[in-house]
Amino acid sequence: MPSLSCHNLLDLAEELPPSPLRLPRVMAGASPSSPASPSPAGPPRRVIVSHRLPLRASPDPAAPFGLRFTVDAGTVAYQLRSGLPASAPVLHVGTLPPAAAEAASDELASYLVAHFSCLPVFLPADLHGKFYHGFCKHYMWPLLHYLLPLTPSTLGGLPFDRALYHSFLSANRAFADRLTEVLAPDDDFVWIQDYHLLALPTFLRKRFPRARVGFFLHSPFPSSEIFRTIPVRDDLLRALLNADLVGFHTFDYARHFLSACSRLLGLDYQSKRGYIGIEYYGRTVTVKILPVGIDMGQLRSVVSAPETADVVRQVADAYKGRRLMLGVDDVDLFKGIGLKFLGMEQLLVENPELRGKAVLVQITNPARSEGRDVQEVQDEARAISARVNERFGTPGYTPIVMISRPVSEHEKAAYYAAAECCVVSAVRDGLNRIPYIYTVCRQESTALGDAPKRSVIVLSEFVGCSPSLSGAIRVNPWSVESVAEAMSSALRMSDGEQRLRHEKHYKYVSTHDVAYWARSFDQDLQRACKDHFSRRHWGIGFGMSFKVVALGPNFRRLSVEHIVPSFRKTENRLILLDYDGTVMPESSIDKAPSSEVISVLNRLCEDPKNRVFIVSGRGKDELSKWFAPCEKLGIAAEHGYFTRWSKESPWETCGLVADFDWKKTAEPVMRLYTEATDGSYIEHKESALVWHHDEADPDFGSCQAKELLDHLESVLANEPVVVKRGQHIVEVNPQGISKGVVVESLLSSMVRGGKAPDFVLCIGDDRSDEDMFESIVCPANGSVKLPATSEVFACTVGKKPSMAKYYLDDTVDVIKMLQGLANAPSQQRPWPVQLRVTFEEGNGV
């Protein structure tokens, strides 16, 4: 069923007013050494794409354009430069800081590129508002954090709005337009940051099929049950799969992404030598798991600054004799500030001796979005803190201190250094680097003396950094009692245990900094793209369904025009056809062949020069019934255990000893897994047993299939059988039975009969058909030698890695091919001129 989300997407950007800014591929006036110009030699350029440029802007009448620009060293997009090759040029692409949004001009763009290696994307204010504050912050961001839009917008989540989604696509397309002007796709590496630009890989891949694209998601990736509620879920998944490398903070996020790909797109993944990869139309999309670290150098310089030491001493004096705990959070729905305050209240209720001593300082960073939900979070936090302070406060003692004013990085570092415990109670957060920063500030600060360093972290288990901080006291933030108990444990913990936990955390944080993360991602991106130039690439699909097919240099589409000349000039032809997925779609409910299939097979069989065989894993009785109208059709059933040359010929077995006692062992095992796996069933064949799980839960079915495979291999180790796993099946066959063996048998019979085939066409779609391809493509490996002049066409259905040298797109193409061959002998004149669609490399059809 066509997705409504794809309709007319090629024209979506028409709502974006034409911008006068159209920089050339290499920007006007840029010197060869400019960051906007691809380097002719040396390491490839890294292009870092983020929603915002890593810049700050403030009004300054004396500065160019009336604005003073400075680097925002606190952004991940800028910090990651420390892990990239020192000699590699870096170009940042993103929107301007809010203070400079009205200053868009060619001259400003050139100035920022020349002085900051930053190329701005200019979005009209209305479009940016709908894109960022509308779709991103009030639909995608809540949903990625597990908030479904079932509640009024005052609680944070907006229902899906297609107009806002179109604005999101238009903004992403504007980024792609900007990149198109400067990108050298064969040389540059593009690294896209976060969910604001989820659609960008598709727009880039459409323009540059060989572009080297990495994407890192800094937000959580929710479970597939949450993600599947997005009306454009397939579009967004395909967009991520148009990148070469997709990165996540934790295994949980990656697992949810892989599960969504499996359940929604039917894609499986494989783990090989430590790397997780998804096969997607001939490309391998690599999945990377590594949390972002902190910039150790930048943070050390802040902590060691004299102004920081002064503030540390001021904070220590202000809270002398108190037990200082610290929280630093953005103001949003998911940081759990209110729950933290409730935990503080419970701590004071349960521990009267801490009243007058325990203090929680909460620094609230400015909100990143707009809306009533932000105001409600602030109001709730103020109300709870006021109640706690009124209940437990005394003159000179305030249990909860809220700092809502702007706080400088030096003052913030001072609070980190002075606090003996850091509390993070977010109910959901992509990573949260606050515990990392706290650990380093406690280690590096010398303002309070040279005593051994120690620290304690109370950390929500729903935060991305939780798995990497094994020494933290992990809590369920929804349980106020658990938070209070964790705070109490932190304050009562011995100095020795605090030092051990601190040393463990500092060792991890200092070795897994942002440079380590960036270097690792950059190396894996290079590895993921190393085969780009050894393959041919085609673009297929429209709008957000666009994808690139990557094929080997010798793998091409089998056309009627290509095969017919060989077909006409040969005398002894063998045509081998798989059934399911080849002449019959896998999705069909009724698996019986259509009248069209029966007709084309009969027409091929009528030619005495043709030998046509259906080679299938299905049982002989079923195939006999279905193909009863095809009197001259040969059938090889149950992967070749039974064979007959025509309807009137008797069934022949492969000659193996018919001992099926192993079924008495295998069937009870299969029955056990069938009872335990809803949607699975057993298929009984005369020579085989097959366990199907295509209608079971994808993850559970796959897991059970693996277990069943191991179980059967164990109990049947001494039996003359082979246990194989196929597409949604586990099958037990006698040894020596395969489609490859039956093909060799058919070829041998034709050679013995004096009619060695000079034309062989073999079409199939799954793993078992690869045995057939190997038998005819690599005859040196078999016992039958085809004539040197034989025309051999091994063809797989679907574009995927295969032993075959040709492919057809689907069963419709297969039938058209067979109809073309059926018509070929009767045509005495050249093929008429036809209007057909061809696709050039890199263009969609």
Buried (B, 14 or more C-beta within 10 A) or exposed (E): EEBEBBEEBBEBBEBBEEBEBEBEEBBEBBEEEBBBBBBEEEBBBBBBBBBBBBBBBEEEEEEEBEBBBEBBBBBBBBBBBBBBBEEBBBBBBBBBBEBBBEBBEBEBBBBBBBEBBBBBBBBBEEBBEBBBBBBBBBBBBBBBBBBEBEEEBEBBBBEBBEEBBBBBBBBBBBBBBBBBBBBBBEEBBBBBBBBBBBBBBBBBBBBBBBBBBBBBBBBBBBBBEBBBBBEBBBBBBBBBBBBBBBBBBBEBBBBBBBBBBBBBBEBEBEEEEEBBBBBBBBBBBBBBBBBBBBBBEBBBEBBBBEBBBBBBBBBBEEBEEBBBBBBBBBBBBBBBBBBBBBBBBBBBEEBEEBBBBBBBBBBBBEBEBEBEBBEBBBEEBBEBBBBBBEEBBEEEBBBBBBBBEEBEBBBBBBBBBBBBBBBBBBBBBBBBBBBBBBBBBBBBBEBBEEEEBBBBBBBBEBBBBBBBBEBBBBBBBEBBBBBBBBBBBBBEBEEEEBBEBBBBBBEBBBEBBBBBBBBBBBEBBBEBBEEBEEBBBBBBBBBBBBBBBBBBEEBEBBBBEEBBEBBEEBEBBBBBBBBBBBBBEBEEEEEEBBEEBBBBBBBBBEBEBBBBBBBBBBBBEBBBEBBEEBEBBBBBBBBBBBBBBEBEEEEBBBEEEEEBEBBEBBBEBBEEBBEEBEEBBBBEBBBBBBBBBEEBBBBBBBBBBEBBBEBBEEBBEEBEBBBBBBEBBBBBBBEEBBBBBBBBBBBBBBBEEEBBBBBBBBBBBBEBBBBBBBBBBEBEEBEBEBEEEBBBBBBBBBBBBBBBBBBBEEBEBBBEBBBBBBEBBEEEEEEEEEEEEEEEEBEBE
